[in-house]
Amino acid sequence: MAERARRIDILGPAEVARAAEELAVSIRRDVDLATKLMQLAESQRPAAERITSGTLPAMASAVEAMEEATRQMQELTAEAIEDVRVPPGADVMFEAFERAEELANAAIAQAHEDNDEFAVFLDQATAIVAELKNNQEAREGIRERFTTAARHTLDSASS
C-alpha cells in the first residue's frame, strides 16, 4: 500500500496521494497493533504455565491435605473417649490441619498473584483491541476520502 501511495504521489493528484498515504499509515498501524497484541499474548505463556504447573497443583495439594486432616479427625472422634484427656493422635491431627491451612494459604496467595497479573494483561489487551477498533473505524473514513478523490480525478480525466 505504501508503494502504491508513492506511485500515486508521483503520478496522481495530491488529494488522492494524501488519502492513499493515510490509508497506508492506517494499515501499518493495524499491523503494528496486531503484532503488539500477539507479543503481549505470548508474554503470558509463562504465567499460564505457572498456573498449570504451580498454582493448580498447589490447590490440589491443599485440598488433599485438608481431606487427610478431616479423615484423621473423624477417626479420632469415632473412638470412644471415656475421659476428658486429649486423645492419642490429636497432636498429629492438629499438625495435619495446620499443614493443610499453610498449603491452602500459599495456594490462595499464588492464585491472587496470578489473578492480578492476568487482570493487568486483560487491561493491556483491551486497550490494544480498542485502539485497533478505533483505527479501523478511522480507516473507513480515509478509505471513503480516497475513493471519492480517485473517482473525482477519474471523472475529471474522462471529461
C-alpha positions as CSV (number, residue, x, y, z in Angstrom):
1,M,0.0,0.0,0.0
2,A,2.9,2.4,0.8
3,E,4.4,1.7,-2.6
4,R,1.1,2.4,-4.3
5,A,0.8,5.6,-2.3
6,R,4.2,6.7,-3.6
7,R,3.3,6.0,-7.2
8,I,0.1,8.0,-6.7
9,D,2.1,10.8,-5.2
10,I,4.3,10.8,-8.3
11,L,1.6,10.3,-10.9
12,G,-1.7,11.5,-9.4
13,P,-3.2,14.5,-7.8
14,A,-2.1,15.5,-4.3
15,E,-5.5,14.9,-2.7
16,V,-5.5,11.2,-3.9
17,A,-1.9,10.8,-2.8
18,R,-2.6,12.2,0.7
19,A,-5.6,9.8,1.1
20,A,-3.5,6.9,-0.2
21,E,-0.7,7.7,2.3
22,E,-3.2,8.0,5.2
23,L,-4.6,4.6,4.2
24,A,-1.1,3.1,4.1
25,V,-0.3,4.5,7.6
26,S,-3.6,3.2,9.0
27,I,-2.9,-0.3,7.6
28,R,0.7,-0.2,9.1
29,R,-0.8,0.9,12.4
30,D,-3.1,-2.2,12.4
31,V,-0.1,-4.5,11.7
32,D,1.9,-2.8,14.5
33,L,-1.1,-3.2,16.9
34,A,-1.8,-6.8,15.9
35,T,1.9,-7.6,16.4
36,K,1.9,-5.9,19.8
37,L,-1.2,-7.9,20.8
38,M,0.5,-11.2,19.7
39,Q,3.6,-10.3,21.7
40,L,1.5,-9.5,24.8
41,A,-0.3,-12.8,24.5
42,E,2.9,-14.6,24.0
43,S,4.4,-12.9,27.1
44,Q,1.6,-14.5,29.2
45,R,2.7,-18.0,28.3
46,P,4.9,-18.3,31.4
47,A,2.1,-17.2,33.6
48,A,-0.3,-19.7,32.1
49,E,2.3,-22.5,32.5
50,R,2.9,-21.4,36.1
51,I,-0.8,-21.7,36.8
52,T,-0.9,-25.1,35.2
53,S,2.2,-26.4,36.8
54,G,2.2,-24.5,40.1
55,T,-1.0,-22.9,41.3
56,L,-3.4,-25.7,40.3
57,P,-1.3,-28.5,41.8
58,A,-0.8,-26.4,45.0
59,M,-4.5,-26.0,45.3
60,A,-5.0,-29.8,44.8
61,S,-2.3,-30.5,47.4
62,A,-4.1,-28.2,49.9
63,V,-7.4,-29.9,49.3
64,E,-5.8,-33.3,49.7
65,A,-4.1,-32.2,53.0
66,M,-7.4,-30.9,54.3
67,E,-9.2,-34.1,53.4
68,E,-6.5,-36.1,55.2
69,A,-6.7,-33.9,58.3
70,T,-10.5,-34.3,58.2
71,R,-10.2,-38.1,57.9
72,Q,-7.8,-38.1,60.9
73,M,-10.3,-36.0,62.9
74,Q,-13.1,-38.3,62.0
75,E,-11.1,-41.4,63.1
76,L,-10.1,-39.7,66.3
77,T,-13.6,-38.6,67.2
78,A,-15.1,-42.0,66.3
79,E,-13.2,-43.7,69.1
80,A,-15.0,-43.9,72.4
81,I,-13.4,-41.4,74.7
82,E,-14.1,-42.2,78.4
83,D,-12.2,-39.3,80.0
84,V,-11.5,-35.7,79.1
85,R,-7.8,-36.1,78.4
86,V,-6.5,-35.2,75.0
87,P,-6.9,-38.4,72.9
88,P,-3.8,-40.0,71.5
89,G,-3.2,-38.8,67.9
90,A,-4.7,-35.4,68.5
91,D,-1.3,-33.7,68.0
92,V,-0.9,-35.4,64.6
93,M,-4.4,-34.3,63.6
94,F,-3.8,-30.7,64.6
95,E,-0.4,-30.7,62.8
96,A,-2.2,-32.0,59.7
97,F,-4.8,-29.2,59.9
98,E,-2.0,-26.6,60.3
99,R,-0.2,-28.0,57.3
100,A,-3.4,-28.0,55.3
101,E,-4.0,-24.4,56.3
102,E,-0.5,-23.4,55.2
103,L,-0.8,-25.1,51.9
104,A,-4.2,-23.5,51.3
105,N,-2.9,-20.1,52.2
106,A,0.0,-20.4,49.9
107,A,-2.2,-21.6,47.0
108,I,-4.6,-18.8,47.6
109,A,-1.8,-16.2,47.7
110,Q,-0.5,-17.6,44.4
111,A,-4.0,-17.5,42.9
112,H,-4.3,-13.9,43.9
113,E,-1.0,-13.1,42.3
114,D,-2.0,-14.9,39.1
115,N,-5.3,-13.1,39.1
116,D,-3.6,-9.7,39.5
117,E,-1.2,-10.5,36.7
118,F,-4.0,-11.7,34.4
119,A,-6.0,-8.5,35.2
120,V,-3.1,-6.4,34.0
121,F,-2.8,-8.5,30.8
122,L,-6.6,-8.1,30.2
123,D,-6.3,-4.3,30.7
124,Q,-3.4,-4.1,28.2
125,A,-5.1,-6.4,25.7
126,T,-8.4,-4.5,26.0
127,A,-6.6,-1.2,25.3
128,I,-4.8,-2.6,22.2
129,V,-8.1,-4.0,20.9
130,A,-9.9,-0.7,21.4
131,E,-7.1,1.1,19.6
132,L,-7.4,-1.4,16.7
133,K,-11.1,-0.8,16.6
134,N,-10.7,2.9,16.6
135,N,-8.0,2.7,13.9
136,Q,-10.3,0.5,11.7
137,E,-13.2,2.9,12.2
138,A,-11.0,5.8,11.2
139,R,-9.7,3.9,8.2
140,E,-13.3,3.7,6.8
141,G,-13.3,7.5,6.6
142,I,-9.9,7.5,5.0
143,R,-11.0,4.9,2.5
144,E,-14.1,6.9,1.6
145,R,-12.0,10.0,1.1
146,F,-9.5,8.1,-1.1
147,T,-12.3,6.5,-3.2
148,T,-14.1,9.9,-3.6
149,A,-10.9,11.7,-4.6
150,A,-9.9,8.9,-7.0
151,R,-13.3,8.9,-8.6
152,H,-13.3,12.7,-8.9
153,T,-9.9,12.5,-10.6
154,L,-11.0,9.8,-13.0
155,D,-14.2,11.7,-13.8
156,S,-12.1,14.9,-14.4
157,A,-9.7,13.0,-16.7
158,S,-12.6,11.5,-18.7
159,S,-14.2,14.8,-19.4
